[in-house]
């Protein structure tokens, strides 16, 4: 996998400059892109997440991974397609179901996007635009290429450690190996087959994408640590789970 420049441009639109959100607003950036959202018990926020994406991306699939809070129905009402796992299989399995769904419908790109409201649609649109302009097969979002995201000290230490271990094991050079916001072109996506269902899928997907030897870059994105996500305890807990899974794989 060949690394392109990772220097962030000013603002949220990365290497594409200010034009990316303008193109995205009329659907151009997401014309052949499918947003894939693993969904598990995020009923309070999923409708807002889908509604925020729709001006940029007309094609959104939520994989309802055995939720029991009605989140799948809310996502569908907000305009997403919904594929349902009857039982909870884990985030890796939900992503793989979404990838298969998107490829079967002719996706040129897949955008992985978290269901809890921590990612910005503008960042996702800018990443797709950059992939097109620079002919990149993968664009990884990174919260560590600028100073917009301010994780706590412990979370920063855990994520930096996870990135170091992932880079060593996958022979990549990423500053934020476990950011859930990614853009993957169809030729790279066809070579992904996730088997790790828990947080370790983040390392697995980097490993499999690295084996494609296709060009990639990182792009500065903002991760929004909301009151909702903090109330669920996701911020630090997910980071610890990532590190645990890395060392028990």
RODO-535106 format. One record per residue (C-alpha): residue in one letter; x negated, y negated, z negated; residue number from 1. Coordinates in steps of 0.02 Angstrom, whole numbers, plus 32768, in hexadecimal, padded with zeros to 4 digits. Layout:
N
TORZA  aa     u     v     w    i
TORZA   A     X     Y     Z  NUM
...
! end
This chain:
249
TORZA  aa     u     v     w    i
TORZA   X  8000  8000  8000    1
TORZA   X  7FB5  7F5A  8036    2
TORZA   X  7FC6  7EC6  7FC2    3
TORZA   X  7FF5  7E1F  800E    4
TORZA   X  7FD6  7D79  7FB9    5
TORZA   X  802A  7D6C  7F10    6
TORZA   X  8015  7CB2  7EF5    7
TORZA   X  80BF  7C6B  7EC5    8
TORZA   X  8102  7BD3  7F1F    9
TORZA   X  8158  7B4A  7EBF   10
TORZA   X  820C  7B6A  7E8C   11
TORZA   X  826F  7C0B  7E9D   12
TORZA   X  825D  7C26  7F57   13
TORZA   X  81AC  7C6A  7F57   14
TORZA   X  814B  7C68  7FFA   15
TORZA   X  81E6  7C39  805C   16
TORZA   X  81F4  7B8A  8011   17
TORZA   X  8298  7B31  7FF4   18
TORZA   X  82EB  7B77  8091   19
TORZA   X  830B  7C25  804D   20
TORZA   X  83A2  7BFE  7FDF   21
TORZA   X  83EF  7B98  806E   22
TORZA   X  83E5  7C2B  80E4   23
TORZA   X  8425  7C9E  805C   24
TORZA   X  84BE  7C33  803D   25
TORZA   X  8507  7C5C  80E8   26
TORZA   X  84DE  7D15  80D3   27
TORZA   X  8447  7D16  8147   28
TORZA   X  83C8  7D50  80C7   29
TORZA   X  8435  7DE1  8090   30
TORZA   X  847F  7E0D  8139   31
TORZA   X  8434  7EBD  813D   32
TORZA   X  8406  7ECB  8085   33
TORZA   X  8463  7F30  8003   34
TORZA   X  8456  7EFF  7F4C   35
TORZA   X  844F  7F9C  7EE0   36
TORZA   X  8487  7F84  7E2B   37
TORZA   X  847D  8013  7DAD   38
TORZA   X  8511  7FF8  7D3A   39
TORZA   X  8529  8040  7C8D   40
TORZA   X  85A0  7FEC  7C11   41
TORZA   X  8587  7F38  7C49   42
TORZA   X  8640  7F07  7C52   43
TORZA   X  8628  7E5C  7C00   44
TORZA   X  85B4  7E1C  7C89   45
TORZA   X  85BE  7E88  7D26   46
TORZA   X  8648  7E24  7D7D   47
TORZA   X  85E3  7D85  7D67   48
TORZA   X  8546  7DDB  7DA7   49
TORZA   X  859E  7E18  7E44   50
TORZA   X  85F3  7D6F  7E62   51
TORZA   X  854B  7D18  7E54   52
TORZA   X  84FE  7D8A  7ED7   53
TORZA   X  8589  7D82  7F58   54
TORZA   X  855E  7CD7  7FA4   55
TORZA   X  84B3  7D1F  7FCC   56
TORZA   X  84D6  7DD7  7FED   57
TORZA   X  8578  7E18  803A   58
TORZA   X  8548  7ECD  8017   59
TORZA   X  853D  7F02  7F62   60
TORZA   X  854C  7FB1  7F1A   61
TORZA   X  855C  7FD2  7E60   62
TORZA   X  8536  8083  7E29   63
TORZA   X  85A4  809D  7D90   64
TORZA   X  853A  8118  7D2E   65
TORZA   X  85BE  8164  7CBD   66
TORZA   X  85F9  80C1  7C6E   67
TORZA   X  868A  80C9  7BF4   68
TORZA   X  86B3  800F  7BE9   69
TORZA   X  870A  7FF2  7C90   70
TORZA   X  8674  7F97  7CDC   71
TORZA   X  8684  7FF4  7D81   72
TORZA   X  8735  7FB3  7D9D   73
TORZA   X  86FE  7F02  7D74   74
TORZA   X  866D  7F0E  7DEF   75
TORZA   X  86E4  7F4A  7E77   76
TORZA   X  875F  7EBE  7E54   77
TORZA   X  86CF  7E41  7E63   78
TORZA   X  86A6  7E80  7F12   79
TORZA   X  8625  7F0A  7EFE   80
TORZA   X  862F  7FBA  7F41   81
TORZA   X  862B  8035  7EB0   82
TORZA   X  85E5  80E6  7EAD   83
TORZA   X  8607  8146  7E0E   84
TORZA   X  85A2  81C8  7DB0   85
TORZA   X  861D  822B  7D44   86
TORZA   X  859A  8236  7CBA   87
TORZA   X  8506  81CA  7C8B   88
TORZA   X  846E  8205  7CED   89
TORZA   X  83F7  8174  7CCB   90
TORZA   X  83BC  80DA  7D27   91
TORZA   X  8347  8136  7D9C   92
TORZA   X  83D2  81A7  7DD8   93
TORZA   X  8447  8112  7DEF   94
TORZA   X  83C6  80B8  7E58   95
TORZA   X  83AA  8151  7EC6   96
TORZA   X  8466  8162  7EE3   97
TORZA   X  846A  80AB  7F14   98
TORZA   X  83D6  80BD  7F89   99
TORZA   X  8427  8151  7FE1  100
TORZA   X  84CA  80F1  7FF0  101
TORZA   X  8475  8059  803B  102
TORZA   X  840C  80BC  80B7  103
TORZA   X  84A4  811E  80F2  104
TORZA   X  84F3  8076  811E  105
TORZA   X  8460  8035  8182  106
TORZA   X  840C  7FC6  8101  107
TORZA   X  8372  7F6A  813D  108
TORZA   X  8344  7F3F  808A  109
TORZA   X  8379  7F73  7FDC  110
TORZA   X  8372  7EF9  7F4B  111
TORZA   X  836E  7F46  7E9D  112
TORZA   X  83C7  7ED3  7E22  113
TORZA   X  83EF  7EEA  7D6A  114
TORZA   X  84A5  7EE8  7D30  115
TORZA   X  848A  7E83  7C91  116
TORZA   X  8477  7DD5  7CDC  117
TORZA   X  83BA  7DC3  7CC4  118
TORZA   X  8391  7DAC  7D7D  119
TORZA   X  83B4  7D16  7DEC  120
TORZA   X  8407  7D31  7E97  121
TORZA   X  83A0  7CA0  7EDC  122
TORZA   X  8300  7D00  7EB3  123
TORZA   X  8342  7D9D  7F08  124
TORZA   X  8371  7D3C  7FA6  125
TORZA   X  82C6  7CE8  7FAC  126
TORZA   X  8271  7D92  7F9C  127
TORZA   X  82D3  7DDA  802E  128
TORZA   X  82A8  7D41  8096  129
TORZA   X  81F1  7D54  806B  130
TORZA   X  81F4  7E0C  809B  131
TORZA   X  8239  7DDC  8146  132
TORZA   X  81C3  7D4B  8167  133
TORZA   X  8125  7DA3  812D  134
TORZA   X  815A  7E51  816C  135
TORZA   X  8149  7E9C  80BF  136
TORZA   X  818F  7F46  8095  137
TORZA   X  819C  7F23  7FDB  138
TORZA   X  81AA  7E85  7F72  139
TORZA   X  819C  7E9D  7EB7  140
TORZA   X  81E2  7E19  7E43  141
TORZA   X  816C  7DDD  7DBB  142
TORZA   X  8196  7D75  7D21  143
TORZA   X  80DB  7D55  7D04  144
TORZA   X  80AD  7CF2  7DA0  145
TORZA   X  80F3  7C4F  7D5C  146
TORZA   X  812C  7C0D  7CB4  147
TORZA   X  81E9  7C0B  7CCB  148
TORZA   X  8204  7CAD  7C69  149
TORZA   X  81D3  7CAA  7BB2  150
TORZA   X  81D8  7D59  7B67  151
TORZA   X  81AC  7D6D  7AB1  152
TORZA   X  80F9  7D97  7A83  153
TORZA   X  811B  7E4F  7A5F  154
TORZA   X  817C  7E67  7B01  155
TORZA   X  80F2  7E11  7B64  156
TORZA   X  806E  7E84  7B16  157
TORZA   X  80D5  7F20  7B3A  158
TORZA   X  80FB  7EEF  7BEE  159
TORZA   X  8046  7EBF  7C11  160
TORZA   X  800C  7F65  7BC9  161
TORZA   X  808D  7FC1  7C33  162
TORZA   X  8050  7F66  7CCF  163
TORZA   X  7F9C  7F93  7CAB  164
TORZA   X  7FC6  804B  7C93  165
TORZA   X  8036  804D  7D2D  166
TORZA   X  7FB1  7FFA  7D99  167
TORZA   X  7F31  8079  7D5F  168
TORZA   X  7FA1  810E  7D82  169
TORZA   X  7FE8  80CF  7E28  170
TORZA   X  7F50  8070  7E6D  171
TORZA   X  7FB6  7FD2  7E85  172
TORZA   X  7F96  7F1F  7E4C  173
TORZA   X  8033  7EDB  7DFB  174
TORZA   X  8048  7E5D  7D6F  175
TORZA   X  80F8  7E9A  7D43  176
TORZA   X  810C  7F51  7D71  177
TORZA   X  81B5  7F68  7D1A  178
TORZA   X  821B  7ED7  7D5A  179
TORZA   X  82C2  7F18  7D99  180
TORZA   X  82CC  7E99  7E26  181
TORZA   X  827E  7EE1  7EC4  182
TORZA   X  8298  7ED9  7F80  183
TORZA   X  8273  7F79  7FE1  184
TORZA   X  827A  7F87  809F  185
TORZA   X  82D2  801F  80E8  186
TORZA   X  8234  8076  8127  187
TORZA   X  81EC  8071  8076  188
TORZA   X  8293  809B  8026  189
TORZA   X  82A0  813D  8089  190
TORZA   X  8201  8178  8035  191
TORZA   X  8245  8160  7F84  192
TORZA   X  8291  81F2  7F27  193
TORZA   X  82A4  81CA  7E6F  194
TORZA   X  82A5  825B  7DF5  195
TORZA   X  8281  81FE  7D53  196
TORZA   X  8328  81CB  7D0B  197
TORZA   X  82F3  8162  7C76  198
TORZA   X  8284  80C6  7C72  199
TORZA   X  81F2  8129  7CBE  200
TORZA   X  8246  8116  7D68  201
TORZA   X  81F6  8069  7D6E  202
TORZA   X  8149  80B5  7D77  203
TORZA   X  8186  813F  7DEB  204
TORZA   X  81CA  80C4  7E6B  205
TORZA   X  8127  8061  7E6C  206
TORZA   X  80C6  8103  7E85  207
TORZA   X  8134  813D  7F15  208
TORZA   X  8132  8092  7F69  209
TORZA   X  8076  808B  7F56  210
TORZA   X  8065  812F  7FB2  211
TORZA   X  80BC  80E5  804A  212
TORZA   X  8023  8076  806A  213
TORZA   X  8099  7FEE  80A6  214
TORZA   X  807A  7F34  8085  215
TORZA   X  80BC  7EEA  7FE4  216
TORZA   X  80B5  7E4C  7F7C  217
TORZA   X  80EE  7E09  7ED5  218
TORZA   X  815D  7D6F  7EC8  219
TORZA   X  817B  7CFF  7E33  220
TORZA   X  822A  7D14  7DEC  221
TORZA   X  8281  7CDB  7D50  222
TORZA   X  82C8  7D5A  7CD6  223
TORZA   X  8355  7D13  7C6D  224
TORZA   X  8356  7D56  7BBC  225
TORZA   X  840C  7D2F  7B96  226
TORZA   X  846B  7D31  7AF2  227
TORZA   X  84C5  7DC9  7B37  228
TORZA   X  8427  7E2D  7B58  229
TORZA   X  83DA  7DFA  7AB2  230
TORZA   X  8479  7E2E  7A57  231
TORZA   X  846B  7EDA  7AA7  232
TORZA   X  83B5  7EE5  7A70  233
TORZA   X  837E  7F0C  7B22  234
TORZA   X  82E9  7E97  7B30  235
TORZA   X  8269  7EE8  7ABE  236
TORZA   X  82BB  7F94  7AB6  237
TORZA   X  82AE  7FAE  7B72  238
TORZA   X  81F9  7F78  7B6F  239
TORZA   X  81D0  7FF5  7AE5  240
TORZA   X  822E  807D  7B44  241
TORZA   X  81C6  8057  7BE0  242
TORZA   X  8124  8069  7B7F  243
TORZA   X  815E  8108  7B29  244
TORZA   X  818F  8159  7BCD  245
TORZA   X  80E9  8129  7C1C  246
TORZA   X  8087  8188  7B98  247
TORZA   X  80F5  8223  7B8F  248
TORZA   X  8105  8240  7C4B  249
! end
